[in-house]
Every structure is written in C-alpha cells, then in structure tokens.
Amino acid sequence: MSCGHCKRAVENALKTMKGVTDAEANMKSGKVLVYYEDDAVDVNSLKEAVTSAGYEVVDG
C-alpha cells in the first residue's frame, strides 16, 4: 500500500463483508488490522476480499 487510495480500497473491500466490523490499514507497515465476528467470517474469505480488490496478501 503506497497511497491513501490503496489504503481505502483495502479497508472498503474488508468493511463491506458481512461479519467485519472494522478494518484499519497502515500504509507504513503494509498491514491491516481487521475486527470481525469469528462465527461469521473466516480468514480465507478475508484474504480473498483483499486479493479481489487487486492487492497481494502476505502472511506473517
């Protein structure tokens, strides 16, 4: 993530998912903190949302 547009795109891709209550992307670290309901969302679907928005997911 190198710009505000990228940050918002990743956050919006996650926030529009059912069960996600918030998402906060950090441009400097390239990480995203996601708040979600465990019983409504799984990690793979979070990754898919980010990938579908055109961004790479790196575990770790």
C-alpha distance matrix in Angstrom:
0.0 3.7 6.0 8.1 8.7 5.5 6.2 9.7 9.7 8.7 11.1 13.7 13.8 14.8 16.9 19.0 20.2 23.7 23.9 20.5 21.3 18.0 14.3 12.3 8.6 8.1 5.4 8.0 8.7 5.7 8.7 10.1 13.8 15.8 19.4 21.6 25.2 26.1 28.7 26.7 23.5 22.9 19.9 20.1 19.8 16.7 15.1 16.7 15.2 11.6 12.8 14.9 12.1 10.9 8.3 9.6 11.0 12.2 15.1 16.0
3.7 0.0 3.8 7.2 8.4 6.7 7.8 11.1 11.6 11.6 13.7 16.0 16.6 17.9 19.7 21.7 23.2 26.8 27.1 23.6 24.1 20.6 17.1 14.7 11.1 9.8 6.1 8.0 10.1 8.3 11.6 13.3 16.7 18.9 22.4 24.8 28.5 29.5 32.2 30.2 27.0 26.6 23.6 23.8 23.4 20.3 18.8 20.2 18.6 15.0 16.0 17.8 14.7 13.3 11.3 12.7 14.5 15.4 18.5 19.0
6.0 3.8 0.0 3.8 5.4 5.4 6.4 8.9 10.1 11.1 12.6 14.4 15.7 17.3 18.4 20.3 22.4 25.9 26.4 22.9 23.1 19.6 16.3 14.0 10.9 10.2 7.0 9.7 12.3 10.6 13.3 14.0 17.1 19.0 22.1 24.6 28.3 29.8 32.3 30.0 27.2 27.2 24.6 24.9 24.0 20.9 20.0 21.0 18.8 15.6 17.1 18.1 14.7 14.0 12.7 14.9 16.7 18.1 21.0 21.7
8.1 7.2 3.8 0.0 3.8 5.4 5.0 6.2 8.5 10.0 10.5 12.0 14.1 15.6 16.0 18.0 20.5 23.8 24.3 20.7 20.5 17.1 14.2 12.0 9.7 9.8 7.8 11.0 13.5 11.9 13.7 13.4 16.0 17.5 20.3 22.7 26.4 28.3 30.8 28.3 25.8 26.4 24.2 24.8 23.4 20.2 19.9 20.9 18.2 15.5 17.6 18.2 14.5 14.8 13.8 16.4 17.8 19.6 22.1 22.7
8.7 8.4 5.4 3.8 0.0 3.8 5.4 5.2 6.1 8.7 9.9 10.4 12.1 14.4 15.0 16.3 18.9 22.3 23.4 20.1 20.4 17.3 14.6 13.3 11.1 12.1 10.3 13.9 15.7 13.3 15.0 14.4 17.1 18.0 20.7 22.6 26.1 28.0 30.1 27.4 24.8 25.5 23.5 23.6 21.9 19.0 18.7 19.0 16.2 13.8 15.6 15.5 11.7 12.2 12.1 15.3 17.1 19.5 22.2 23.5
5.5 6.7 5.4 5.4 3.8 0.0 3.8 5.5 5.0 6.2 8.6 9.8 10.6 12.6 14.1 15.6 17.5 21.1 22.0 18.7 19.5 16.4 13.2 12.0 9.2 10.3 8.5 12.1 13.2 10.3 12.0 11.7 14.9 15.8 19.0 20.8 24.4 25.9 28.1 25.5 22.6 22.8 20.5 20.4 19.2 16.2 15.5 16.1 13.6 10.7 12.4 13.0 9.4 9.4 8.5 11.5 13.3 15.7 18.5 19.9
6.2 7.8 6.4 5.0 5.4 3.8 0.0 3.8 5.5 5.4 6.2 8.6 10.1 11.1 12.1 14.4 16.3 19.7 20.0 16.5 16.7 13.3 10.1 8.4 5.7 7.3 6.6 10.4 11.4 8.9 9.8 9.0 11.8 13.0 16.0 18.3 21.9 23.6 26.1 23.7 21.0 21.4 19.2 19.8 18.6 15.2 15.1 16.4 13.7 10.9 13.5 14.4 11.1 11.9 10.3 12.7 13.5 15.5 17.8 18.7
9.7 11.1 8.9 6.2 5.2 5.5 3.8 0.0 3.8 5.5 5.0 5.9 8.4 9.9 10.0 11.8 14.4 17.7 18.5 15.1 15.2 12.1 9.7 9.0 7.8 10.2 10.2 13.9 14.9 12.5 12.8 11.0 13.1 13.4 15.8 17.6 21.1 23.3 25.4 22.7 20.3 21.4 19.7 20.3 18.4 15.3 15.9 16.5 13.2 11.4 14.2 14.2 10.7 12.5 11.9 14.9 15.7 18.2 20.2 21.5
9.7 11.6 10.1 8.5 6.1 5.0 5.5 3.8 0.0 3.8 5.5 5.2 6.1 8.7 9.9 10.8 13.0 16.6 18.0 14.9 15.9 13.4 10.9 11.1 9.6 12.3 11.9 15.7 16.2 13.1 13.4 11.7 14.1 13.9 16.5 17.7 21.0 22.8 24.6 21.7 19.1 19.9 18.3 18.2 16.2 13.5 13.7 13.6 10.4 8.7 11.0 10.6 7.0 9.0 9.2 12.5 13.8 16.8 19.1 21.0
8.7 11.6 11.1 10.0 8.7 6.2 5.4 5.5 3.8 0.0 3.8 5.5 5.2 6.4 8.6 10.3 11.6 15.2 16.0 12.8 14.1 11.5 8.4 8.9 7.2 10.3 10.6 14.2 13.8 10.6 10.3 8.3 10.9 10.7 13.7 15.0 18.4 19.8 21.9 19.3 16.4 16.8 14.8 15.1 13.4 10.4 10.5 11.2 8.3 6.0 9.1 9.7 6.8 8.7 7.6 10.3 10.6 13.6 15.6 17.4
11.1 13.7 12.6 10.5 9.9 8.6 6.2 5.0 5.5 3.8 0.0 3.8 5.5 5.3 6.0 8.6 10.3 13.5 13.9 10.4 11.0 8.1 5.3 6.3 6.3 9.9 11.3 14.8 14.5 12.0 10.8 7.9 9.3 8.7 11.1 12.7 16.3 18.2 20.4 17.8 15.5 16.5 15.1 16.1 14.1 10.9 12.1 13.2 9.9 8.6 12.2 12.5 9.9 12.4 11.4 13.6 13.3 15.9 17.2 18.5
13.7 16.0 14.4 12.0 10.4 9.8 8.6 5.9 5.2 5.5 3.8 0.0 3.8 5.3 4.9 6.0 8.8 12.0 13.3 10.4 11.2 9.3 7.9 9.6 10.0 13.6 14.6 18.2 18.2 15.4 14.5 11.6 12.7 11.3 13.0 13.8 16.8 19.1 20.7 17.6 15.6 17.2 16.4 16.9 14.2 11.7 13.3 13.3 9.5 9.4 12.6 11.8 9.2 12.4 12.5 15.3 15.4 18.5 19.9 21.7
13.8 16.6 15.7 14.1 12.1 10.6 10.1 8.4 6.1 5.2 5.5 3.8 0.0 3.8 5.8 5.8 7.2 10.9 12.6 10.1 12.2 10.8 9.2 11.4 11.3 14.8 15.7 19.2 18.6 15.4 14.4 11.6 13.0 11.2 13.3 13.3 16.2 17.9 19.2 16.0 13.6 14.7 13.8 13.7 11.0 8.8 10.2 9.6 5.8 6.3 9.3 8.3 6.4 10.0 10.4 13.0 13.0 16.4 17.9 20.1
14.8 17.9 17.3 15.6 14.4 12.6 11.1 9.9 8.7 6.4 5.3 5.3 3.8 0.0 3.8 5.5 5.5 8.9 9.6 6.7 9.0 7.8 6.5 9.5 10.2 14.0 15.7 18.8 17.7 14.9 13.0 9.7 10.2 7.8 9.6 9.6 12.6 14.3 15.9 13.0 10.6 11.9 11.2 12.0 9.4 6.6 9.0 9.5 6.3 7.0 10.6 10.5 9.4 12.6 12.0 13.7 12.7 15.6 16.3 18.3
16.9 19.7 18.4 16.0 15.0 14.1 12.1 10.0 9.9 8.6 6.0 4.9 5.8 3.8 0.0 3.8 5.4 7.9 8.6 5.6 6.6 5.8 6.1 9.4 11.2 15.0 17.0 20.3 19.5 17.2 15.1 11.6 11.2 8.6 9.1 9.3 12.1 14.7 16.1 13.1 11.7 13.9 13.9 15.1 12.3 9.9 12.7 13.1 9.7 10.7 14.2 13.6 12.2 15.6 15.3 17.3 16.3 19.1 19.6 21.2
19.0 21.7 20.3 18.0 16.3 15.6 14.4 11.8 10.8 10.3 8.6 6.0 5.8 5.5 3.8 0.0 3.8 6.5 8.8 7.3 9.0 9.3 9.9 13.1 14.5 18.3 19.9 23.3 22.7 20.0 18.2 14.8 14.8 11.9 12.3 11.4 13.4 15.9 16.5 13.0 11.9 14.4 15.0 15.5 12.1 10.7 13.5 12.8 9.3 11.3 14.3 12.7 11.8 15.5 16.1 18.4 17.8 21.0 21.7 23.7
20.2 23.2 22.4 20.5 18.9 17.5 16.3 14.4 13.0 11.6 10.3 8.8 7.2 5.5 5.4 3.8 0.0 3.8 6.1 5.6 8.6 9.8 10.5 14.1 15.5 19.3 21.2 24.3 23.1 20.4 18.2 14.7 14.4 11.1 11.1 9.3 10.8 12.8 13.2 9.6 8.3 10.9 11.9 12.5 9.0 8.3 11.5 10.9 8.1 10.9 13.6 12.4 12.5 16.0 16.3 17.9 16.8 19.8 20.0 22.1
23.7 26.8 25.9 23.8 22.3 21.1 19.7 17.7 16.6 15.2 13.5 12.0 10.9 8.9 7.9 6.5 3.8 0.0 3.8 5.7 8.3 10.8 12.5 16.3 18.3 22.0 24.3 27.3 25.9 23.4 20.9 17.3 16.3 12.6 11.5 8.8 9.0 11.3 10.9 7.2 7.5 10.9 13.0 13.9 10.6 10.6 14.1 13.6 11.5 14.4 17.0 15.8 16.2 19.7 19.9 21.3 19.8 22.6 22.3 24.2
23.9 27.1 26.4 24.3 23.4 22.0 20.0 18.5 18.0 16.0 13.9 13.3 12.6 9.6 8.6 8.8 6.1 3.8 0.0 3.8 6.2 9.3 11.4 15.2 17.6 21.1 23.8 26.5 24.8 22.7 19.8 16.2 14.4 10.6 8.8 5.5 5.3 8.0 8.2 5.1 5.9 9.5 11.7 13.6 11.0 10.5 14.3 14.7 12.9 15.3 18.2 17.7 18.0 21.3 20.9 21.8 19.7 22.0 21.2 22.7
20.5 23.6 22.9 20.7 20.1 18.7 16.5 15.1 14.9 12.8 10.4 10.4 10.1 6.7 5.6 7.3 5.6 5.7 3.8 0.0 3.8 5.8 7.6 11.4 13.9 17.4 20.1 22.8 21.3 19.3 16.4 12.7 11.0 7.3 6.0 4.2 6.5 9.3 10.7 8.2 7.3 10.2 11.1 13.3 10.8 9.0 12.7 13.6 11.4 13.0 16.3 16.3 15.9 19.1 18.3 19.4 17.4 19.6 19.1 20.4
21.3 24.1 23.1 20.5 20.4 19.5 16.7 15.2 15.9 14.1 11.0 11.2 12.2 9.0 6.6 9.0 8.6 8.3 6.2 3.8 0.0 3.8 7.2 10.5 13.8 17.1 20.1 22.6 21.4 20.0 17.1 13.3 11.0 7.9 5.5 5.3 7.5 11.0 12.7 10.8 10.6 13.5 14.2 16.7 14.5 12.4 15.9 17.1 14.6 15.7 19.2 19.2 18.3 21.5 20.6 21.8 19.8 21.8 21.2 22.0
18.0 20.6 19.6 17.1 17.3 16.4 13.3 12.1 13.4 11.5 8.1 9.3 10.8 7.8 5.8 9.3 9.8 10.8 9.3 5.8 3.8 0.0 3.8 6.8 10.2 13.4 16.4 19.0 18.0 16.7 14.0 10.3 8.2 5.9 5.1 7.0 10.3 13.2 15.5 13.6 12.6 14.7 14.5 16.9 15.0 12.1 15.0 16.6 13.9 14.1 17.9 18.2 16.7 19.6 18.3 19.6 17.9 19.8 19.6 20.1
14.3 17.1 16.3 14.2 14.6 13.2 10.1 9.7 10.9 8.4 5.3 7.9 9.2 6.5 6.1 9.9 10.5 12.5 11.4 7.6 7.2 3.8 0.0 3.8 6.6 10.0 12.9 15.5 14.5 12.9 10.4 6.7 5.6 4.4 6.1 8.6 12.4 14.5 17.2 15.3 13.3 14.6 13.4 15.6 14.1 10.6 12.8 14.8 12.1 11.4 15.2 16.1 14.3 16.7 15.0 16.3 14.7 16.5 16.7 17.3
12.3 14.7 14.0 12.0 13.3 12.0 8.4 9.0 11.1 8.9 6.3 9.6 11.4 9.5 9.4 13.1 14.1 16.3 15.2 11.4 10.5 6.8 3.8 0.0 3.8 6.6 9.8 12.2 11.6 10.6 8.5 5.5 5.2 6.5 8.7 11.9 15.6 17.5 20.5 18.9 16.7 17.6 15.8 18.0 17.0 13.3 14.7 17.0 14.5 12.8 16.5 17.8 15.5 17.3 15.2 16.3 15.0 16.3 16.7 16.8
8.6 11.1 10.9 9.7 11.1 9.2 5.7 7.8 9.6 7.2 6.3 10.0 11.3 10.2 11.2 14.5 15.5 18.3 17.6 13.9 13.8 10.2 6.6 3.8 0.0 3.8 6.3 9.1 8.7 7.1 5.9 4.2 6.3 8.5 11.6 14.5 18.3 19.7 22.7 21.0 18.3 18.6 16.2 17.8 17.1 13.4 13.8 16.1 13.9 11.4 14.6 16.3 13.8 14.9 12.4 13.5 12.6 13.8 14.9 15.1
8.1 9.8 10.2 9.8 12.1 10.3 7.3 10.2 12.3 10.3 9.9 13.6 14.8 14.0 15.0 18.3 19.3 22.0 21.1 17.4 17.1 13.4 10.0 6.6 3.8 0.0 3.8 5.6 5.7 5.5 5.5 6.1 8.2 11.3 14.4 17.5 21.3 22.5 25.7 24.3 21.5 21.4 18.8 20.4 20.2 16.4 16.3 18.9 17.1 14.2 16.9 19.0 16.5 16.8 14.0 14.6 13.9 14.2 15.4 14.9
5.4 6.1 7.0 7.8 10.3 8.5 6.6 10.2 11.9 10.6 11.3 14.6 15.7 15.7 17.0 19.9 21.2 24.3 23.8 20.1 20.1 16.4 12.9 9.8 6.3 3.8 0.0 3.8 5.7 5.0 7.3 8.8 11.7 14.5 17.7 20.7 24.4 25.5 28.6 27.0 24.0 23.8 20.9 22.0 21.8 18.2 17.5 19.7 17.9 14.6 16.7 18.8 16.0 15.7 12.9 13.7 14.0 14.4 16.4 16.2
8.0 8.0 9.7 11.0 13.9 12.1 10.4 13.9 15.7 14.2 14.8 18.2 19.2 18.8 20.3 23.3 24.3 27.3 26.5 22.8 22.6 19.0 15.5 12.2 9.1 5.6 3.8 0.0 3.8 5.7 8.1 10.7 13.1 16.5 19.6 22.8 26.5 27.3 30.6 29.3 26.3 25.7 22.6 23.9 24.2 20.6 19.7 22.3 20.9 17.5 19.4 21.9 19.3 18.6 15.5 15.6 15.5 15.0 16.7 15.7
8.7 10.1 12.3 13.5 15.7 13.2 11.4 14.9 16.2 13.8 14.5 18.2 18.6 17.7 19.5 22.7 23.1 25.9 24.8 21.3 21.4 18.0 14.5 11.6 8.7 5.7 5.7 3.8 0.0 3.8 5.3 8.6 11.0 14.5 17.8 20.8 24.3 24.7 28.1 27.1 24.0 23.0 19.8 21.2 22.0 18.4 17.3 20.3 19.4 16.1 17.9 20.8 18.8 18.1 14.6 14.0 13.1 12.1 13.2 12.0
5.7 8.3 10.6 11.9 13.3 10.3 8.9 12.5 13.1 10.6 12.0 15.4 15.4 14.9 17.2 20.0 20.4 23.4 22.7 19.3 20.0 16.7 12.9 10.6 7.1 5.5 5.0 5.7 3.8 0.0 3.8 6.9 10.2 13.1 16.7 19.3 22.9 23.3 26.4 25.1 21.8 20.8 17.5 18.5 19.0 15.5 14.2 16.9 16.0 12.5 14.2 17.1 15.1 14.4 10.9 10.4 9.9 9.6 11.5 11.3
8.7 11.6 13.3 13.7 15.0 12.0 9.8 12.8 13.4 10.3 10.8 14.5 14.4 13.0 15.1 18.2 18.2 20.9 19.8 16.4 17.1 14.0 10.4 8.5 5.9 5.5 7.3 8.1 5.3 3.8 0.0 3.8 6.7 9.7 13.3 15.9 19.4 19.7 22.9 21.9 18.7 17.8 14.6 16.1 16.7 13.1 12.4 15.5 14.7 11.6 14.0 16.8 15.2 15.3 11.8 11.1 9.4 9.1 9.9 9.5
10.1 13.3 14.0 13.4 14.4 11.7 9.0 11.0 11.7 8.3 7.9 11.6 11.6 9.7 11.6 14.8 14.7 17.3 16.2 12.7 13.3 10.3 6.7 5.5 4.2 6.1 8.8 10.7 8.6 6.9 3.8 0.0 3.8 6.2 9.8 12.5 16.1 16.8 20.0 18.7 15.7 15.4 12.6 14.5 14.5 10.7 10.9 13.9 12.5 10.1 13.2 15.5 13.9 14.8 11.9 12.0 10.0 10.8 11.2 11.4
13.8 16.7 17.1 16.0 17.1 14.9 11.8 13.1 14.1 10.9 9.3 12.7 13.0 10.2 11.2 14.8 14.4 16.3 14.4 11.0 11.0 8.2 5.6 5.2 6.3 8.2 11.7 13.1 11.0 10.2 6.7 3.8 0.0 3.8 6.8 9.9 13.5 14.4 17.8 16.9 14.4 14.4 12.3 15.0 14.9 11.2 12.4 15.5 14.0 12.5 15.8 17.9 16.5 18.0 15.3 15.3 12.9 13.4 12.9 12.6
15.8 18.9 19.0 17.5 18.0 15.8 13.0 13.4 13.9 10.7 8.7 11.3 11.2 7.8 8.6 11.9 11.1 12.6 10.6 7.3 7.9 5.9 4.4 6.5 8.5 11.3 14.5 16.5 14.5 13.1 9.7 6.2 3.8 0.0 3.8 6.3 10.0 11.2 14.4 13.2 10.8 11.5 10.1 12.9 12.2 8.8 11.0 13.7 12.1 11.5 15.0 16.5 15.6 17.7 15.6 15.9 13.4 14.6 13.9 14.3
19.4 22.4 22.1 20.3 20.7 19.0 16.0 15.8 16.5 13.7 11.1 13.0 13.3 9.6 9.1 12.3 11.1 11.5 8.8 6.0 5.5 5.1 6.1 8.7 11.6 14.4 17.7 19.6 17.8 16.7 13.3 9.8 6.8 3.8 0.0 3.8 7.2 9.2 12.3 11.5 10.1 11.6 11.3 14.6 13.6 10.8 13.7 16.1 14.3 14.6 18.1 19.2 18.4 20.9 19.1 19.4 16.9 18.1 16.9 17.2
21.6 24.8 24.6 22.7 22.6 20.8 18.3 17.6 17.7 15.0 12.7 13.8 13.3 9.6 9.3 11.4 9.3 8.8 5.5 4.2 5.3 7.0 8.6 11.9 14.5 17.5 20.7 22.8 20.8 19.3 15.9 12.5 9.9 6.3 3.8 0.0 3.8 6.2 8.8 7.7 6.8 9.0 9.9 12.9 11.6 9.7 13.2 15.0 13.6 14.7 18.0 18.6 18.6 21.3 19.9 20.2 17.6 19.1 17.8 18.6
25.2 28.5 28.3 26.4 26.1 24.4 21.9 21.1 21.0 18.4 16.3 16.8 16.2 12.6 12.1 13.4 10.8 9.0 5.3 6.5 7.5 10.3 12.4 15.6 18.3 21.3 24.4 26.5 24.3 22.9 19.4 16.1 13.5 10.0 7.2 3.8 0.0 3.8 5.5 5.4 6.3 8.9 11.0 14.0 12.7 11.8 15.4 16.8 15.8 17.6 20.5 20.9 21.3 24.1 23.0 23.1 20.4 21.8 20.2 21.0
26.1 29.5 29.8 28.3 28.0 25.9 23.6 23.3 22.8 19.8 18.2 19.1 17.9 14.3 14.7 15.9 12.8 11.3 8.0 9.3 11.0 13.2 14.5 17.5 19.7 22.5 25.5 27.3 24.7 23.3 19.7 16.8 14.4 11.2 9.2 6.2 3.8 0.0 3.8 5.6 5.8 7.0 9.2 12.3 11.9 11.7 14.8 16.5 16.3 18.0 20.4 21.3 22.2 24.7 23.3 22.9 19.8 20.8 18.7 19.5
28.7 32.2 32.3 30.8 30.1 28.1 26.1 25.4 24.6 21.9 20.4 20.7 19.2 15.9 16.1 16.5 13.2 10.9 8.2 10.7 12.7 15.5 17.2 20.5 22.7 25.7 28.6 30.6 28.1 26.4 22.9 20.0 17.8 14.4 12.3 8.8 5.5 3.8 0.0 3.8 6.0 7.8 11.1 13.3 12.5 13.3 16.4 17.4 17.3 19.7 21.8 22.2 23.4 26.1 25.2 24.9 22.0 23.4 21.4 22.5
26.7 30.2 30.0 28.3 27.4 25.5 23.7 22.7 21.7 19.3 17.8 17.6 16.0 13.0 13.1 13.0 9.6 7.2 5.1 8.2 10.8 13.6 15.3 18.9 21.0 24.3 27.0 29.3 27.1 25.1 21.9 18.7 16.9 13.2 11.5 7.7 5.4 5.6 3.8 0.0 3.8 7.0 10.4 12.1 10.3 11.1 14.6 15.0 14.5 17.1 19.4 19.2 20.4 23.4 22.8 23.0 20.5 22.5 21.0 22.6
23.5 27.0 27.2 25.8 24.8 22.6 21.0 20.3 19.1 16.4 15.5 15.6 13.6 10.6 11.7 11.9 8.3 7.5 5.9 7.3 10.6 12.6 13.3 16.7 18.3 21.5 24.0 26.3 24.0 21.8 18.7 15.7 14.4 10.8 10.1 6.8 6.3 5.8 6.0 3.8 0.0 3.8 6.8 8.5 6.8 7.5 10.8 11.5 11.3 13.7 15.9 16.1 17.4 20.1 19.3 19.3 16.7 18.7 17.4 19.2
22.9 26.6 27.2 26.4 25.5 22.8 21.4 21.4 19.9 16.8 16.5 17.2 14.7 11.9 13.9 14.4 10.9 10.9 9.5 10.2 13.5 14.7 14.6 17.6 18.6 21.4 23.8 25.7 23.0 20.8 17.8 15.4 14.4 11.5 11.6 9.0 8.9 7.0 7.8 7.0 3.8 0.0 3.8 5.6 5.6 6.7 9.0 10.2 11.2 13.2 14.7 15.7 17.4 19.4 18.3 17.6 14.7 16.3 14.6 16.6
19.9 23.6 24.6 24.2 23.5 20.5 19.2 19.7 18.3 14.8 15.1 16.4 13.8 11.2 13.9 15.0 11.9 13.0 11.7 11.1 14.2 14.5 13.4 15.8 16.2 18.8 20.9 22.6 19.8 17.5 14.6 12.6 12.3 10.1 11.3 9.9 11.0 9.2 11.1 10.4 6.8 3.8 0.0 3.8 5.5 5.1 6.3 8.7 10.0 11.0 12.4 14.2 15.7 17.3 15.6 14.5 11.3 12.5 10.8 12.9
20.1 23.8 24.9 24.8 23.6 20.4 19.8 20.3 18.2 15.1 16.1 16.9 13.7 12.0 15.1 15.5 12.5 13.9 13.6 13.3 16.7 16.9 15.6 18.0 17.8 20.4 22.0 23.9 21.2 18.5 16.1 14.5 15.0 12.9 14.6 12.9 14.0 12.3 13.3 12.1 8.5 5.6 3.8 0.0 3.8 5.4 5.0 6.2 8.7 10.1 10.4 12.0 14.3 15.5 14.4 13.1 10.5 12.2 11.2 14.2
19.8 23.4 24.0 23.4 21.9 19.2 18.6 18.4 16.2 13.4 14.1 14.2 11.0 9.4 12.3 12.1 9.0 10.6 11.0 10.8 14.5 15.0 14.1 17.0 17.1 20.2 21.8 24.2 22.0 19.0 16.7 14.5 14.9 12.2 13.6 11.6 12.7 11.9 12.5 10.3 6.8 5.6 5.5 3.8 0.0 3.8 5.4 4.9 6.2 8.8 9.7 10.2 12.4 14.4 13.9 13.7 11.7 14.3 13.9 16.8
16.7 20.3 20.9 20.2 19.0 16.2 15.2 15.3 13.5 10.4 10.9 11.7 8.8 6.6 9.9 10.7 8.3 10.6 10.5 9.0 12.4 12.1 10.6 13.3 13.4 16.4 18.2 20.6 18.4 15.5 13.1 10.7 11.2 8.8 10.8 9.7 11.8 11.7 13.3 11.1 7.5 6.7 5.1 5.4 3.8 0.0 3.8 5.4 5.2 6.6 8.8 10.0 11.0 13.1 11.9 11.9 9.6 12.2 12.0 14.5
15.1 18.8 20.0 19.9 18.7 15.5 15.1 15.9 13.7 10.5 12.1 13.3 10.2 9.0 12.7 13.5 11.5 14.1 14.3 12.7 15.9 15.0 12.8 14.7 13.8 16.3 17.5 19.7 17.3 14.2 12.4 10.9 12.4 11.0 13.7 13.2 15.4 14.8 16.4 14.6 10.8 9.0 6.3 5.0 5.4 3.8 0.0 3.8 5.4 5.3 6.2 8.5 10.0 11.0 9.5 8.7 6.4 9.2 9.6 12.7
16.7 20.2 21.0 20.9 19.0 16.1 16.4 16.5 13.6 11.2 13.2 13.3 9.6 9.5 13.1 12.8 10.9 13.6 14.7 13.6 17.1 16.6 14.8 17.0 16.1 18.9 19.7 22.3 20.3 16.9 15.5 13.9 15.5 13.7 16.1 15.0 16.8 16.5 17.4 15.0 11.5 10.2 8.7 6.2 4.9 5.4 3.8 0.0 3.8 5.5 5.0 5.9 8.5 9.9 9.7 9.7 8.7 12.0 12.9 16.3
15.2 18.6 18.8 18.2 16.2 13.6 13.7 13.2 10.4 8.3 9.9 9.5 5.8 6.3 9.7 9.3 8.1 11.5 12.9 11.4 14.6 13.9 12.1 14.5 13.9 17.1 17.9 20.9 19.4 16.0 14.7 12.5 14.0 12.1 14.3 13.6 15.8 16.3 17.3 14.5 11.3 11.2 10.0 8.7 6.2 5.2 5.4 3.8 0.0 3.8 5.5 5.1 6.3 8.9 9.1 10.4 9.9 13.4 14.6 17.6
11.6 15.0 15.6 15.5 13.8 10.7 10.9 11.4 8.7 6.0 8.6 9.4 6.3 7.0 10.7 11.3 10.9 14.4 15.3 13.0 15.7 14.1 11.4 12.8 11.4 14.2 14.6 17.5 16.1 12.5 11.6 10.1 12.5 11.5 14.6 14.7 17.6 18.0 19.7 17.1 13.7 13.2 11.0 10.1 8.8 6.6 5.3 5.5 3.8 0.0 3.8 5.5 5.1 6.7 5.7 7.1 7.0 10.6 12.5 15.3
12.8 16.0 17.1 17.6 15.6 12.4 13.5 14.2 11.0 9.1 12.2 12.6 9.3 10.6 14.2 14.3 13.6 17.0 18.2 16.3 19.2 17.9 15.2 16.5 14.6 16.9 16.7 19.4 17.9 14.2 14.0 13.2 15.8 15.0 18.1 18.0 20.5 20.4 21.8 19.4 15.9 14.7 12.4 10.4 9.7 8.8 6.2 5.0 5.5 3.8 0.0 3.8 5.3 5.2 5.0 5.7 6.7 10.4 12.7 16.0
14.9 17.8 18.1 18.2 15.5 13.0 14.4 14.2 10.6 9.7 12.5 11.8 8.3 10.5 13.6 12.7 12.4 15.8 17.7 16.3 19.2 18.2 16.1 17.8 16.3 19.0 18.8 21.9 20.8 17.1 16.8 15.5 17.9 16.5 19.2 18.6 20.9 21.3 22.2 19.2 16.1 15.7 14.2 12.0 10.2 10.0 8.5 5.9 5.1 5.5 3.8 0.0 3.8 5.3 7.3 9.2 10.5 14.2 16.4 19.7
12.1 14.7 14.7 14.5 11.7 9.4 11.1 10.7 7.0 6.8 9.9 9.2 6.4 9.4 12.2 11.8 12.5 16.2 18.0 15.9 18.3 16.7 14.3 15.5 13.8 16.5 16.0 19.3 18.8 15.1 15.2 13.9 16.5 15.6 18.4 18.6 21.3 22.2 23.4 20.4 17.4 17.4 15.7 14.3 12.4 11.0 10.0 8.5 6.3 5.1 5.3 3.8 0.0 3.8 5.9 9.1 10.8 14.5 17.0 19.8
10.9 13.3 14.0 14.8 12.2 9.4 11.9 12.5 9.0 8.7 12.4 12.4 10.0 12.6 15.6 15.5 16.0 19.7 21.3 19.1 21.5 19.6 16.7 17.3 14.9 16.8 15.7 18.6 18.1 14.4 15.3 14.8 18.0 17.7 20.9 21.3 24.1 24.7 26.1 23.4 20.1 19.4 17.3 15.5 14.4 13.1 11.0 9.9 8.9 6.7 5.2 5.3 3.8 0.0 3.8 6.9 9.8 13.2 16.3 19.2
8.3 11.3 12.7 13.8 12.1 8.5 10.3 11.9 9.2 7.6 11.4 12.5 10.4 12.0 15.3 16.1 16.3 19.9 20.9 18.3 20.6 18.3 15.0 15.2 12.4 14.0 12.9 15.5 14.6 10.9 11.8 11.9 15.3 15.6 19.1 19.9 23.0 23.3 25.2 22.8 19.3 18.3 15.6 14.4 13.9 11.9 9.5 9.7 9.1 5.7 5.0 7.3 5.9 3.8 0.0 3.8 6.6 9.8 13.0 15.7
9.6 12.7 14.9 16.4 15.3 11.5 12.7 14.9 12.5 10.3 13.6 15.3 13.0 13.7 17.3 18.4 17.9 21.3 21.8 19.4 21.8 19.6 16.3 16.3 13.5 14.6 13.7 15.6 14.0 10.4 11.1 12.0 15.3 15.9 19.4 20.2 23.1 22.9 24.9 23.0 19.3 17.6 14.5 13.1 13.7 11.9 8.7 9.7 10.4 7.1 5.7 9.2 9.1 6.9 3.8 0.0 3.8 6.5 9.9 12.8
11.0 14.5 16.7 17.8 17.1 13.3 13.5 15.7 13.8 10.6 13.3 15.4 13.0 12.7 16.3 17.8 16.8 19.8 19.7 17.4 19.8 17.9 14.7 15.0 12.6 13.9 14.0 15.5 13.1 9.9 9.4 10.0 12.9 13.4 16.9 17.6 20.4 19.8 22.0 20.5 16.7 14.7 11.3 10.5 11.7 9.6 6.4 8.7 9.9 7.0 6.7 10.5 10.8 9.8 6.6 3.8 0.0 3.8 6.5 9.6
12.2 15.4 18.1 19.6 19.5 15.7 15.5 18.2 16.8 13.6 15.9 18.5 16.4 15.6 19.1 21.0 19.8 22.6 22.0 19.6 21.8 19.8 16.5 16.3 13.8 14.2 14.4 15.0 12.1 9.6 9.1 10.8 13.4 14.6 18.1 19.1 21.8 20.8 23.4 22.5 18.7 16.3 12.5 12.2 14.3 12.2 9.2 12.0 13.4 10.6 10.4 14.2 14.5 13.2 9.8 6.5 3.8 0.0 3.8 6.5
15.1 18.5 21.0 22.1 22.2 18.5 17.8 20.2 19.1 15.6 17.2 19.9 17.9 16.3 19.6 21.7 20.0 22.3 21.2 19.1 21.2 19.6 16.7 16.7 14.9 15.4 16.4 16.7 13.2 11.5 9.9 11.2 12.9 13.9 16.9 17.8 20.2 18.7 21.4 21.0 17.4 14.6 10.8 11.2 13.9 12.0 9.6 12.9 14.6 12.5 12.7 16.4 17.0 16.3 13.0 9.9 6.5 3.8 0.0 3.7
16.0 19.0 21.7 22.7 23.5 19.9 18.7 21.5 21.0 17.4 18.5 21.7 20.1 18.3 21.2 23.7 22.1 24.2 22.7 20.4 22.0 20.1 17.3 16.8 15.1 14.9 16.2 15.7 12.0 11.3 9.5 11.4 12.6 14.3 17.2 18.6 21.0 19.5 22.5 22.6 19.2 16.6 12.9 14.2 16.8 14.5 12.7 16.3 17.6 15.3 16.0 19.7 19.8 19.2 15.7 12.8 9.6 6.5 3.7 0.0
